Amino acid sequence: MDVQLLKSKIHKATITFCDLHYEGSLAIDLDLMDACGMLPYERILVVNANNGERLETYAIPAERGSKIFGLNGAATRRGIVGDRLTIMSFASIPVETASAHKPTVIVLDEANEIVERK
C-alpha cells in the first residue's frame, strides 16, 4: 500500500501577478521549482495565507531567476498581488518506507528570495 506524503513545499511565496485571461494554473520561477524538487506541470495544492483560500492546480514553469508567482485564469479569484502562498506537491510513497521520507521545503522572503531550506 502507498500513502500520500508531502514531497515539495514553497512557503511564504508572494504573488507577483494575476492574469484572468490566461488558462488556469500557477506560474512559478523554474529556479525555485528546482530548489524544492517541484516539477513543471505537477499537480499542486496552493493555500493563500492572506484570505484562507485553497486551490488545486498545476505548476507552470516561469523564467529562471524571475521570482515570479503568477495566478492565471480562474485561479486569479483566489488571491491578489502581494498575497503570501504556500505551495505543496505530494507523492505516493510505499508505506514501508514512509517513515524515512523527508519533504524538500524552501521558505521565501517578501521578494521571493530563499531564506531557508529544510
Jmol script that loads the backbone (N, CA, C; Angstrom):
load data "model"
ATOM      1  N   MET A   1       0.841  -1.170   0.000  1.00  0.00           N
ATOM      2  CA  MET A   1       0.000   0.000   0.000  1.00  0.00           C
ATOM      3  C   MET A   1       0.895   1.245   0.000  1.00  0.00           C
ATOM      4  N   ASP A   2       0.438   2.271  -0.693  1.00  0.00           N
ATOM      5  CA  ASP A   2       1.123   3.563  -0.718  1.00  0.00           C
ATOM      6  C   ASP A   2       0.336   4.576   0.097  1.00  0.00           C
ATOM      7  N   VAL A   3       1.058   5.577   0.613  1.00  0.00           N
ATOM      8  CA  VAL A   3       0.431   6.705   1.294  1.00  0.00           C
ATOM      9  C   VAL A   3       0.858   7.980   0.576  1.00  0.00           C
ATOM     10  N   GLN A   4       0.009   8.991   0.626  1.00  0.00           N
ATOM     11  CA  GLN A   4       0.320  10.289   0.016  1.00  0.00           C
ATOM     12  C   GLN A   4       1.034  11.152   1.042  1.00  0.00           C
ATOM     13  N   LEU A   5       2.275  11.547   0.752  1.00  0.00           N
ATOM     14  CA  LEU A   5       3.062  12.390   1.657  1.00  0.00           C
ATOM     15  C   LEU A   5       3.521  13.648   0.931  1.00  0.00           C
ATOM     16  N   LEU A   6       3.786  14.679   1.718  1.00  0.00           N
ATOM     17  CA  LEU A   6       4.321  15.919   1.167  1.00  0.00           C
ATOM     18  C   LEU A   6       5.663  15.636   0.505  1.00  0.00           C
ATOM     19  N   LYS A   7       5.815  16.072  -0.751  1.00  0.00           N
ATOM     20  CA  LYS A   7       7.066  15.894  -1.489  1.00  0.00           C
ATOM     21  C   LYS A   7       7.870  17.186  -1.519  1.00  0.00           C
ATOM     22  N   SER A   8       7.200  18.269  -1.907  1.00  0.00           N
ATOM     23  CA  SER A   8       7.848  19.571  -2.084  1.00  0.00           C
ATOM     24  C   SER A   8       6.962  20.661  -1.514  1.00  0.00           C
ATOM     25  N   LYS A   9       7.600  21.706  -0.946  1.00  0.00           N
ATOM     26  CA  LYS A   9       6.809  22.829  -0.431  1.00  0.00           C
ATOM     27  C   LYS A   9       7.576  24.122  -0.604  1.00  0.00           C
ATOM     28  N   ILE A  10       6.859  25.133  -1.074  1.00  0.00           N
ATOM     29  CA  ILE A  10       7.363  26.510  -1.129  1.00  0.00           C
ATOM     30  C   ILE A  10       6.509  27.286  -0.146  1.00  0.00           C
ATOM     31  N   HIS A  11       7.141  27.846   0.876  1.00  0.00           N
ATOM     32  CA  HIS A  11       6.413  28.529   1.941  1.00  0.00           C
ATOM     33  C   HIS A  11       6.657  30.032   1.866  1.00  0.00           C
ATOM     34  N   LYS A  12       5.589  30.793   1.983  1.00  0.00           N
ATOM     35  CA  LYS A  12       5.612  32.265   2.015  1.00  0.00           C
ATOM     36  C   LYS A  12       5.954  32.913   0.674  1.00  0.00           C
ATOM     37  N   ALA A  13       5.564  32.264  -0.434  1.00  0.00           N
ATOM     38  CA  ALA A  13       5.743  32.876  -1.748  1.00  0.00           C
ATOM     39  C   ALA A  13       4.810  34.073  -1.881  1.00  0.00           C
ATOM     40  N   THR A  14       5.280  35.120  -2.523  1.00  0.00           N
ATOM     41  CA  THR A  14       4.479  36.326  -2.734  1.00  0.00           C
ATOM     42  C   THR A  14       3.971  36.359  -4.174  1.00  0.00           C
ATOM     43  N   ILE A  15       2.661  36.512  -4.348  1.00  0.00           N
ATOM     44  CA  ILE A  15       2.086  36.619  -5.696  1.00  0.00           C
ATOM     45  C   ILE A  15       2.618  37.884  -6.358  1.00  0.00           C
ATOM     46  N   THR A  16       3.147  37.729  -7.587  1.00  0.00           N
ATOM     47  CA  THR A  16       3.710  38.875  -8.310  1.00  0.00           C
ATOM     48  C   THR A  16       2.811  39.372  -9.438  1.00  0.00           C
ATOM     49  N   PHE A  17       1.908  38.523  -9.943  1.00  0.00           N
ATOM     50  CA  PHE A  17       0.953  38.973 -10.960  1.00  0.00           C
ATOM     51  C   PHE A  17      -0.255  38.049 -11.003  1.00  0.00           C
ATOM     52  N   CYS A  18      -1.323  38.541 -11.583  1.00  0.00           N
ATOM     53  CA  CYS A  18      -2.538  37.766 -11.827  1.00  0.00           C
ATOM     54  C   CYS A  18      -2.992  38.062 -13.252  1.00  0.00           C
ATOM     55  N   ASP A  19      -3.355  37.017 -13.994  1.00  0.00           N
ATOM     56  CA  ASP A  19      -3.803  37.173 -15.379  1.00  0.00           C
ATOM     57  C   ASP A  19      -5.076  36.355 -15.584  1.00  0.00           C
ATOM     58  N   LEU A  20      -6.205  36.997 -15.441  1.00  0.00           N
ATOM     59  CA  LEU A  20      -7.505  36.346 -15.560  1.00  0.00           C
ATOM     60  C   LEU A  20      -7.712  35.689 -16.928  1.00  0.00           C
ATOM     61  N   HIS A  21      -7.139  36.230 -17.976  1.00  0.00           N
ATOM     62  CA  HIS A  21      -7.421  35.778 -19.342  1.00  0.00           C
ATOM     63  C   HIS A  21      -6.433  34.733 -19.854  1.00  0.00           C
ATOM     64  N   TYR A  22      -5.698  34.105 -18.944  1.00  0.00           N
ATOM     65  CA  TYR A  22      -4.796  33.019 -19.299  1.00  0.00           C
ATOM     66  C   TYR A  22      -5.389  31.719 -18.777  1.00  0.00           C
ATOM     67  N   GLU A  23      -5.076  30.604 -19.413  1.00  0.00           N
ATOM     68  CA  GLU A  23      -5.552  29.312 -18.921  1.00  0.00           C
ATOM     69  C   GLU A  23      -5.090  29.112 -17.479  1.00  0.00           C
ATOM     70  N   GLY A  24      -5.917  28.526 -16.670  1.00  0.00           N
ATOM     71  CA  GLY A  24      -5.664  28.400 -15.239  1.00  0.00           C
ATOM     72  C   GLY A  24      -4.424  27.632 -14.871  1.00  0.00           C
ATOM     73  N   SER A  25      -3.758  28.085 -13.822  1.00  0.00           N
ATOM     74  CA  SER A  25      -2.563  27.454 -13.285  1.00  0.00           C
ATOM     75  C   SER A  25      -1.815  28.474 -12.437  1.00  0.00           C
ATOM     76  N   LEU A  26      -0.655  28.066 -11.937  1.00  0.00           N
ATOM     77  CA  LEU A  26       0.209  28.969 -11.187  1.00  0.00           C
ATOM     78  C   LEU A  26       1.583  28.966 -11.831  1.00  0.00           C
ATOM     79  N   ALA A  27       2.033  30.118 -12.292  1.00  0.00           N
ATOM     80  CA  ALA A  27       3.379  30.251 -12.852  1.00  0.00           C
ATOM     81  C   ALA A  27       4.374  30.404 -11.699  1.00  0.00           C
ATOM     82  N   ILE A  28       5.472  29.632 -11.759  1.00  0.00           N
ATOM     83  CA  ILE A  28       6.483  29.643 -10.700  1.00  0.00           C
ATOM     84  C   ILE A  28       7.865  29.694 -11.340  1.00  0.00           C
ATOM     85  N   ASP A  29       8.722  30.575 -10.829  1.00  0.00           N
ATOM     86  CA  ASP A  29      10.114  30.666 -11.251  1.00  0.00           C
ATOM     87  C   ASP A  29      10.726  29.261 -11.254  1.00  0.00           C
ATOM     88  N   LEU A  30      11.267  28.843 -12.382  1.00  0.00           N
ATOM     89  CA  LEU A  30      11.812  27.497 -12.525  1.00  0.00           C
ATOM     90  C   LEU A  30      12.970  27.231 -11.562  1.00  0.00           C
ATOM     91  N   ASP A  31      13.765  28.243 -11.230  1.00  0.00           N
ATOM     92  CA  ASP A  31      14.833  28.060 -10.248  1.00  0.00           C
ATOM     93  C   ASP A  31      14.260  27.668  -8.889  1.00  0.00           C
ATOM     94  N   LEU A  32      13.140  28.291  -8.503  1.00  0.00           N
ATOM     95  CA  LEU A  32      12.521  27.978  -7.211  1.00  0.00           C
ATOM     96  C   LEU A  32      11.862  26.606  -7.244  1.00  0.00           C
ATOM     97  N   MET A  33      11.308  26.221  -8.389  1.00  0.00           N
ATOM     98  CA  MET A  33      10.768  24.876  -8.525  1.00  0.00           C
ATOM     99  C   MET A  33      11.888  23.850  -8.345  1.00  0.00           C
ATOM    100  N   ASP A  34      13.012  24.082  -9.008  1.00  0.00           N
ATOM    101  CA  ASP A  34      14.151  23.167  -8.893  1.00  0.00           C
ATOM    102  C   ASP A  34      14.645  23.073  -7.455  1.00  0.00           C
ATOM    103  N   ALA A  35      14.648  24.202  -6.751  1.00  0.00           N
ATOM    104  CA  ALA A  35      15.178  24.243  -5.380  1.00  0.00           C
ATOM    105  C   ALA A  35      14.414  23.346  -4.416  1.00  0.00           C
ATOM    106  N   CYS A  36      13.137  23.097  -4.714  1.00  0.00           N
ATOM    107  CA  CYS A  36      12.355  22.242  -3.815  1.00  0.00           C
ATOM    108  C   CYS A  36      11.942  20.931  -4.470  1.00  0.00           C
ATOM    109  N   GLY A  37      12.372  20.686  -5.684  1.00  0.00           N
ATOM    110  CA  GLY A  37      12.056  19.428  -6.351  1.00  0.00           C
ATOM    111  C   GLY A  37      10.670  19.362  -6.955  1.00  0.00           C
ATOM    112  N   MET A  38      10.072  20.518  -7.213  1.00  0.00           N
ATOM    113  CA  MET A  38       8.759  20.564  -7.851  1.00  0.00           C
ATOM    114  C   MET A  38       8.961  20.498  -9.365  1.00  0.00           C
ATOM    115  N   LEU A  39       8.088  19.792 -10.046  1.00  0.00           N
ATOM    116  CA  LEU A  39       8.245  19.593 -11.484  1.00  0.00           C
ATOM    117  C   LEU A  39       7.278  20.453 -12.292  1.00  0.00           C
ATOM    118  N   PRO A  40       7.698  20.877 -13.493  1.00  0.00           N
ATOM    119  CA  PRO A  40       6.765  21.578 -14.373  1.00  0.00           C
ATOM    120  C   PRO A  40       5.525  20.726 -14.630  1.00  0.00           C
ATOM    121  N   TYR A  41       4.379  21.351 -14.541  1.00  0.00           N
ATOM    122  CA  TYR A  41       3.066  20.747 -14.801  1.00  0.00           C
ATOM    123  C   TYR A  41       2.635  19.747 -13.721  1.00  0.00           C
ATOM    124  N   GLU A  42       3.366  19.719 -12.617  1.00  0.00           N
ATOM    125  CA  GLU A  42       2.986  18.857 -11.500  1.00  0.00           C
ATOM    126  C   GLU A  42       1.745  19.410 -10.805  1.00  0.00           C
ATOM    127  N   ARG A  43       0.888  18.515 -10.350  1.00  0.00           N
ATOM    128  CA  ARG A  43      -0.301  18.914  -9.587  1.00  0.00           C
ATOM    129  C   ARG A  43       0.143  19.500  -8.248  1.00  0.00           C
ATOM    130  N   ILE A  44      -0.440  20.651  -7.900  1.00  0.00           N
ATOM    131  CA  ILE A  44      -0.079  21.334  -6.662  1.00  0.00           C
ATOM    132  C   ILE A  44      -1.325  21.768  -5.894  1.00  0.00           C
ATOM    133  N   LEU A  45      -1.146  21.905  -4.603  1.00  0.00           N
ATOM    134  CA  LEU A  45      -2.147  22.493  -3.727  1.00  0.00           C
ATOM    135  C   LEU A  45      -1.595  23.841  -3.291  1.00  0.00           C
ATOM    136  N   VAL A  46      -2.396  24.890  -3.440  1.00  0.00           N
ATOM    137  CA  VAL A  46      -1.981  26.253  -3.122  1.00  0.00           C
ATOM    138  C   VAL A  46      -2.883  26.778  -2.011  1.00  0.00           C
ATOM    139  N   VAL A  47      -2.273  27.307  -0.955  1.00  0.00           N
ATOM    140  CA  VAL A  47      -3.007  27.877   0.167  1.00  0.00           C
ATOM    141  C   VAL A  47      -2.603  29.340   0.304  1.00  0.00           C
ATOM    142  N   ASN A  48      -3.599  30.234   0.339  1.00  0.00           N
ATOM    143  CA  ASN A  48      -3.354  31.666   0.461  1.00  0.00           C
ATOM    144  C   ASN A  48      -3.455  32.051   1.929  1.00  0.00           C
ATOM    145  N   ALA A  49      -2.336  32.493   2.524  1.00  0.00           N
ATOM    146  CA  ALA A  49      -2.305  32.865   3.943  1.00  0.00           C
ATOM    147  C   ALA A  49      -3.095  34.140   4.222  1.00  0.00           C
ATOM    148  N   ASN A  50      -3.284  34.984   3.214  1.00  0.00           N
ATOM    149  CA  ASN A  50      -3.991  36.243   3.429  1.00  0.00           C
ATOM    150  C   ASN A  50      -5.498  36.086   3.534  1.00  0.00           C
ATOM    151  N   ASN A  51      -6.066  35.126   2.783  1.00  0.00           N
ATOM    152  CA  ASN A  51      -7.524  35.011   2.772  1.00  0.00           C
ATOM    153  C   ASN A  51      -8.033  33.599   3.068  1.00  0.00           C
ATOM    154  N   GLY A  52      -7.134  32.650   3.266  1.00  0.00           N
ATOM    155  CA  GLY A  52      -7.536  31.289   3.592  1.00  0.00           C
ATOM    156  C   GLY A  52      -8.001  30.451   2.419  1.00  0.00           C
ATOM    157  N   GLU A  53      -8.001  31.009   1.221  1.00  0.00           N
ATOM    158  CA  GLU A  53      -8.436  30.264   0.034  1.00  0.00           C
ATOM    159  C   GLU A  53      -7.466  29.123  -0.274  1.00  0.00           C
ATOM    160  N   ARG A  54      -8.027  28.023  -0.790  1.00  0.00           N
ATOM    161  CA  ARG A  54      -7.240  26.869  -1.214  1.00  0.00           C
ATOM    162  C   ARG A  54      -7.572  26.586  -2.666  1.00  0.00           C
ATOM    163  N   LEU A  55      -6.575  26.100  -3.403  1.00  0.00           N
ATOM    164  CA  LEU A  55      -6.727  25.879  -4.835  1.00  0.00           C
ATOM    165  C   LEU A  55      -5.871  24.689  -5.240  1.00  0.00           C
ATOM    166  N   GLU A  56      -6.437  23.800  -6.025  1.00  0.00           N
ATOM    167  CA  GLU A  56      -5.662  22.728  -6.620  1.00  0.00           C
ATOM    168  C   GLU A  56      -5.502  23.038  -8.093  1.00  0.00           C
ATOM    169  N   THR A  57      -4.258  23.021  -8.584  1.00  0.00           N
ATOM    170  CA  THR A  57      -3.971  23.346  -9.972  1.00  0.00           C
ATOM    171  C   THR A  57      -2.676  22.653 -10.365  1.00  0.00           C
ATOM    172  N   TYR A  58      -1.946  23.216 -11.317  1.00  0.00           N
ATOM    173  CA  TYR A  58      -0.653  22.661 -11.707  1.00  0.00           C
ATOM    174  C   TYR A  58       0.351  23.799 -11.859  1.00  0.00           C
ATOM    175  N   ALA A  59       1.627  23.428 -11.751  1.00  0.00           N
ATOM    176  CA  ALA A  59       2.709  24.418 -11.806  1.00  0.00           C
ATOM    177  C   ALA A  59       3.157  24.632 -13.249  1.00  0.00           C
ATOM    178  N   ILE A  60       3.181  25.873 -13.668  1.00  0.00           N
ATOM    179  CA  ILE A  60       3.723  26.240 -14.980  1.00  0.00           C
ATOM    180  C   ILE A  60       5.091  26.872 -14.749  1.00  0.00           C
ATOM    181  N   PRO A  61       6.122  26.396 -15.433  1.00  0.00           N
ATOM    182  CA  PRO A  61       7.443  26.986 -15.225  1.00  0.00           C
ATOM    183  C   PRO A  61       7.511  28.414 -15.779  1.00  0.00           C
ATOM    184  N   ALA A  62       7.992  29.329 -14.930  1.00  0.00           N
ATOM    185  CA  ALA A  62       8.227  30.718 -15.350  1.00  0.00           C
ATOM    186  C   ALA A  62       9.739  30.910 -15.514  1.00  0.00           C
ATOM    187  N   GLU A  63      10.116  32.005 -16.102  1.00  0.00           N
ATOM    188  CA  GLU A  63      11.517  32.291 -16.401  1.00  0.00           C
ATOM    189  C   GLU A  63      12.411  32.143 -15.169  1.00  0.00           C
ATOM    190  N   ARG A  64      13.547  31.483 -15.367  1.00  0.00           N
ATOM    191  CA  ARG A  64      14.522  31.304 -14.287  1.00  0.00           C
ATOM    192  C   ARG A  64      14.995  32.658 -13.751  1.00  0.00           C
ATOM    193  N   GLY A  65      15.061  32.761 -12.445  1.00  0.00           N
ATOM    194  CA  GLY A  65      15.550  33.973 -11.806  1.00  0.00           C
ATOM    195  C   GLY A  65      14.544  35.103 -11.735  1.00  0.00           C
ATOM    196  N   SER A  66      13.342  34.891 -12.247  1.00  0.00           N
ATOM    197  CA  SER A  66      12.346  35.961 -12.306  1.00  0.00           C
ATOM    198  C   SER A  66      11.645  36.210 -10.975  1.00  0.00           C
ATOM    199  N   LYS A  67      11.664  35.236 -10.072  1.00  0.00           N
ATOM    200  CA  LYS A  67      10.978  35.293  -8.764  1.00  0.00           C
ATOM    201  C   LYS A  67       9.464  35.411  -8.931  1.00  0.00           C
ATOM    202  N   ILE A  68       8.957  34.961 -10.072  1.00  0.00           N
ATOM    203  CA  ILE A  68       7.537  35.055 -10.397  1.00  0.00           C
ATOM    204  C   ILE A  68       6.718  33.993  -9.680  1.00  0.00           C
ATOM    205  N   PHE A  69       5.567  34.416  -9.173  1.00  0.00           N
ATOM    206  CA  PHE A  69       4.475  33.552  -8.747  1.00  0.00           C
ATOM    207  C   PHE A  69       3.217  34.205  -9.296  1.00  0.00           C
ATOM    208  N   GLY A  70       2.656  33.636 -10.351  1.00  0.00           N
ATOM    209  CA  GLY A  70       1.538  34.281 -11.029  1.00  0.00           C
ATOM    210  C   GLY A  70       0.307  33.407 -11.102  1.00  0.00           C
ATOM    211  N   LEU A  71      -0.778  33.898 -10.556  1.00  0.00           N
ATOM    212  CA  LEU A  71      -2.063  33.211 -10.674  1.00  0.00           C
ATOM    213  C   LEU A  71      -2.648  33.494 -12.046  1.00  0.00           C
ATOM    214  N   ASN A  72      -3.181  32.453 -12.672  1.00  0.00           N
ATOM    215  CA  ASN A  72      -3.733  32.569 -14.021  1.00  0.00           C
ATOM    216  C   ASN A  72      -5.153  32.034 -14.081  1.00  0.00           C
ATOM    217  N   GLY A  73      -5.948  32.591 -14.996  1.00  0.00           N
ATOM    218  CA  GLY A  73      -7.303  32.122 -15.225  1.00  0.00           C
ATOM    219  C   GLY A  73      -8.165  32.236 -13.982  1.00  0.00           C
ATOM    220  N   ALA A  74      -9.018  31.234 -13.769  1.00  0.00           N
ATOM    221  CA  ALA A  74      -9.939  31.245 -12.630  1.00  0.00           C
ATOM    222  C   ALA A  74      -9.195  31.323 -11.294  1.00  0.00           C
ATOM    223  N   ALA A  75      -7.948  30.863 -11.263  1.00  0.00           N
ATOM    224  CA  ALA A  75      -7.151  30.914 -10.032  1.00  0.00           C
ATOM    225  C   ALA A  75      -6.953  32.346  -9.536  1.00  0.00           C
ATOM    226  N   THR A  76      -7.073  33.329 -10.439  1.00  0.00           N
ATOM    227  CA  THR A  76      -6.893  34.726 -10.013  1.00  0.00           C
ATOM    228  C   THR A  76      -7.952  35.157  -9.008  1.00  0.00           C
ATOM    229  N   ARG A  77      -9.046  34.419  -8.942  1.00  0.00           N
ATOM    230  CA  ARG A  77     -10.106  34.734  -7.973  1.00  0.00           C
ATOM    231  C   ARG A  77      -9.722  34.325  -6.558  1.00  0.00           C
ATOM    232  N   ARG A  78      -8.585  33.634  -6.410  1.00  0.00           N
ATOM    233  CA  ARG A  78      -8.141  33.124  -5.109  1.00  0.00           C
ATOM    234  C   ARG A  78      -7.086  33.987  -4.428  1.00  0.00           C
ATOM    235  N   GLY A  79      -6.646  35.069  -5.096  1.00  0.00           N
ATOM    236  CA  GLY A  79      -5.645  35.922  -4.483  1.00  0.00           C
ATOM    237  C   GLY A  79      -5.348  37.151  -5.310  1.00  0.00           C
ATOM    238  N   ILE A  80      -4.569  38.051  -4.718  1.00  0.00           N
ATOM    239  CA  ILE A  80      -4.155  39.285  -5.391  1.00  0.00           C
ATOM    240  C   ILE A  80      -2.648  39.448  -5.225  1.00  0.00           C
ATOM    241  N   VAL A  81      -2.082  40.316  -6.049  1.00  0.00           N
ATOM    242  CA  VAL A  81      -0.653  40.610  -5.964  1.00  0.00           C
ATOM    243  C   VAL A  81      -0.323  41.024  -4.529  1.00  0.00           C
ATOM    244  N   GLY A  82       0.735  40.429  -4.002  1.00  0.00           N
ATOM    245  CA  GLY A  82       1.169  40.718  -2.636  1.00  0.00           C
ATOM    246  C   GLY A  82       0.748  39.678  -1.619  1.00  0.00           C
ATOM    247  N   ASP A  83      -0.268  38.873  -1.942  1.00  0.00           N
ATOM    248  CA  ASP A  83      -0.683  37.804  -1.021  1.00  0.00           C
ATOM    249  C   ASP A  83       0.444  36.779  -0.880  1.00  0.00           C
ATOM    250  N   ARG A  84       0.482  36.115   0.277  1.00  0.00           N
ATOM    251  CA  ARG A  84       1.502  35.102   0.557  1.00  0.00           C
ATOM    252  C   ARG A  84       0.894  33.705   0.416  1.00  0.00           C
ATOM    253  N   LEU A  85       1.605  32.834  -0.292  1.00  0.00           N
ATOM    254  CA  LEU A  85       1.127  31.493  -0.596  1.00  0.00           C
ATOM    255  C   LEU A  85       2.027  30.416  -0.006  1.00  0.00           C
ATOM    256  N   THR A  86       1.431  29.275   0.261  1.00  0.00           N
ATOM    257  CA  THR A  86       2.157  28.036   0.490  1.00  0.00           C
ATOM    258  C   THR A  86       1.754  27.107  -0.647  1.00  0.00           C
ATOM    259  N   ILE A  87       2.757  26.540  -1.317  1.00  0.00           N
ATOM    260  CA  ILE A  87       2.531  25.699  -2.488  1.00  0.00           C
ATOM    261  C   ILE A  87       3.110  24.322  -2.192  1.00  0.00           C
ATOM    262  N   MET A  88       2.286  23.288  -2.337  1.00  0.00           N
ATOM    263  CA  MET A  88       2.705  21.943  -1.966  1.00  0.00           C
ATOM    264  C   MET A  88       2.442  20.952  -3.087  1.00  0.00           C
ATOM    265  N   SER A  89       3.344  19.978  -3.220  1.00  0.00           N
ATOM    266  CA  SER A  89       3.102  18.825  -4.087  1.00  0.00           C
ATOM    267  C   SER A  89       3.288  17.569  -3.242  1.00  0.00           C
ATOM    268  N   PHE A  90       2.673  16.497  -3.682  1.00  0.00           N
ATOM    269  CA  PHE A  90       2.638  15.263  -2.903  1.00  0.00           C
ATOM    270  C   PHE A  90       3.092  14.097  -3.769  1.00  0.00           C
ATOM    271  N   ALA A  91       3.494  13.001  -3.113  1.00  0.00           N
ATOM    272  CA  ALA A  91       3.934  11.810  -3.828  1.00  0.00           C
ATOM    273  C   ALA A  91       3.378  10.573  -3.138  1.00  0.00           C
ATOM    274  N   SER A  92       3.177   9.532  -3.917  1.00  0.00           N
ATOM    275  CA  SER A  92       2.786   8.233  -3.368  1.00  0.00           C
ATOM    276  C   SER A  92       4.051   7.512  -2.924  1.00  0.00           C
ATOM    277  N   ILE A  93       4.111   7.181  -1.663  1.00  0.00           N
ATOM    278  CA  ILE A  93       5.284   6.541  -1.068  1.00  0.00           C
ATOM    279  C   ILE A  93       4.842   5.199  -0.484  1.00  0.00           C
ATOM    280  N   PRO A  94       5.590   4.133  -0.736  1.00  0.00           N
ATOM    281  CA  PRO A  94       5.232   2.858  -0.107  1.00  0.00           C
ATOM    282  C   PRO A  94       5.221   3.007   1.418  1.00  0.00           C
ATOM    283  N   VAL A  95       4.189   2.496   2.051  1.00  0.00           N
ATOM    284  CA  VAL A  95       4.037   2.641   3.497  1.00  0.00           C
ATOM    285  C   VAL A  95       5.261   2.095   4.243  1.00  0.00           C
ATOM    286  N   GLU A  96       5.919   1.097   3.669  1.00  0.00           N
ATOM    287  CA  GLU A  96       7.093   0.505   4.312  1.00  0.00           C
ATOM    288  C   GLU A  96       8.268   1.473   4.411  1.00  0.00           C
ATOM    289  N   THR A  97       8.335   2.455   3.523  1.00  0.00           N
ATOM    290  CA  THR A  97       9.444   3.411   3.538  1.00  0.00           C
ATOM    291  C   THR A  97       9.004   4.822   3.953  1.00  0.00           C
ATOM    292  N   ALA A  98       7.731   4.988   4.251  1.00  0.00           N
ATOM    293  CA  ALA A  98       7.176   6.320   4.533  1.00  0.00           C
ATOM    294  C   ALA A  98       7.829   6.994   5.733  1.00  0.00           C
ATOM    295  N   SER A  99       8.187   6.235   6.745  1.00  0.00           N
ATOM    296  CA  SER A  99       8.757   6.851   7.956  1.00  0.00           C
ATOM    297  C   SER A  99      10.115   7.491   7.691  1.00  0.00           C
ATOM    298  N   ALA A 100      10.795   7.092   6.632  1.00  0.00           N
ATOM    299  CA  ALA A 100      12.101   7.670   6.300  1.00  0.00           C
ATOM    300  C   ALA A 100      11.999   8.846   5.343  1.00  0.00           C
ATOM    301  N   HIS A 101      10.814   9.084   4.798  1.00  0.00           N
ATOM    302  CA  HIS A 101      10.633  10.152   3.802  1.00  0.00           C
ATOM    303  C   HIS A 101      10.724  11.530   4.448  1.00  0.00           C
ATOM    304  N   LYS A 102      11.448  12.438   3.807  1.00  0.00           N
ATOM    305  CA  LYS A 102      11.534  13.834   4.228  1.00  0.00           C
ATOM    306  C   LYS A 102      11.239  14.732   3.026  1.00  0.00           C
ATOM    307  N   PRO A 103      10.266  15.623   3.143  1.00  0.00           N
ATOM    308  CA  PRO A 103       9.975  16.532   2.032  1.00  0.00           C
ATOM    309  C   PRO A 103      11.074  17.587   1.891  1.00  0.00           C
ATOM    310  N   THR A 104      11.142  18.182   0.710  1.00  0.00           N
ATOM    311  CA  THR A 104      12.052  19.302   0.468  1.00  0.00           C
ATOM    312  C   THR A 104      11.237  20.585   0.575  1.00  0.00           C
ATOM    313  N   VAL A 105      11.665  21.476   1.465  1.00  0.00           N
ATOM    314  CA  VAL A 105      10.922  22.703   1.754  1.00  0.00           C
ATOM    315  C   VAL A 105      11.846  23.901   1.600  1.00  0.00           C
ATOM    316  N   ILE A 106      11.351  24.934   0.916  1.00  0.00           N
ATOM    317  CA  ILE A 106      12.049  26.216   0.899  1.00  0.00           C
ATOM    318  C   ILE A 106      11.105  27.273   1.462  1.00  0.00           C
ATOM    319  N   VAL A 107      11.701  28.233   2.173  1.00  0.00           N
ATOM    320  CA  VAL A 107      10.959  29.352   2.749  1.00  0.00           C
ATOM    321  C   VAL A 107      11.484  30.613   2.071  1.00  0.00           C
ATOM    322  N   LEU A 108      10.562  31.479   1.659  1.00  0.00           N
ATOM    323  CA  LEU A 108      10.932  32.687   0.927  1.00  0.00           C
ATOM    324  C   LEU A 108      10.661  33.940   1.746  1.00  0.00           C
ATOM    325  N   ASP A 109      11.372  35.028   1.387  1.00  0.00           N
ATOM    326  CA  ASP A 109      11.073  36.335   1.981  1.00  0.00           C
ATOM    327  C   ASP A 109      10.087  37.064   1.068  1.00  0.00           C
ATOM    328  N   GLU A 110       9.812  38.327   1.364  1.00  0.00           N
ATOM    329  CA  GLU A 110       8.824  39.104   0.608  1.00  0.00           C
ATOM    330  C   GLU A 110       9.216  39.319  -0.851  1.00  0.00           C
ATOM    331  N   ALA A 111      10.512  39.205  -1.162  1.00  0.00           N
ATOM    332  CA  ALA A 111      10.990  39.378  -2.543  1.00  0.00           C
ATOM    333  C   ALA A 111      11.142  38.029  -3.254  1.00  0.00           C
ATOM    334  N   ASN A 112      10.626  36.974  -2.660  1.00  0.00           N
ATOM    335  CA  ASN A 112      10.697  35.613  -3.189  1.00  0.00           C
ATOM    336  C   ASN A 112      12.133  35.101  -3.312  1.00  0.00           C
ATOM    337  N   GLU A 113      12.962  35.530  -2.392  1.00  0.00           N
ATOM    338  CA  GLU A 113      14.333  35.003  -2.257  1.00  0.00           C
ATOM    339  C   GLU A 113      14.305  33.898  -1.206  1.00  0.00           C
ATOM    340  N   ILE A 114      15.058  32.842  -1.429  1.00  0.00           N
ATOM    341  CA  ILE A 114      15.122  31.747  -0.469  1.00  0.00           C
ATOM    342  C   ILE A 114      15.868  32.202   0.770  1.00  0.00           C
ATOM    343  N   VAL A 115      15.217  32.046   1.945  1.00  0.00           N
ATOM    344  CA  VAL A 115      15.841  32.405   3.216  1.00  0.00           C
ATOM    345  C   VAL A 115      16.103  31.182   4.086  1.00  0.00           C
ATOM    346  N   GLU A 116      15.475  30.052   3.708  1.00  0.00           N
ATOM    347  CA  GLU A 116      15.679  28.829   4.486  1.00  0.00           C
ATOM    348  C   GLU A 116      15.379  27.628   3.594  1.00  0.00           C
ATOM    349  N   ARG A 117      16.175  26.577   3.807  1.00  0.00           N
ATOM    350  CA  ARG A 117      15.947  25.295   3.140  1.00  0.00           C
ATOM    351  C   ARG A 117      15.832  24.237   4.213  1.00  0.00           C
ATOM    352  N   LYS A 118      14.808  23.398   4.088  1.00  0.00           N
ATOM    353  CA  LYS A 118      14.608  22.334   5.081  1.00  0.00           C
ATOM    354  C   LYS A 118      14.650  20.985   4.404  1.00  0.00           C
TER     355      LYS A 118
END
end "model"
wireframe off; spacefill off
backbone 0.3
color backbone group
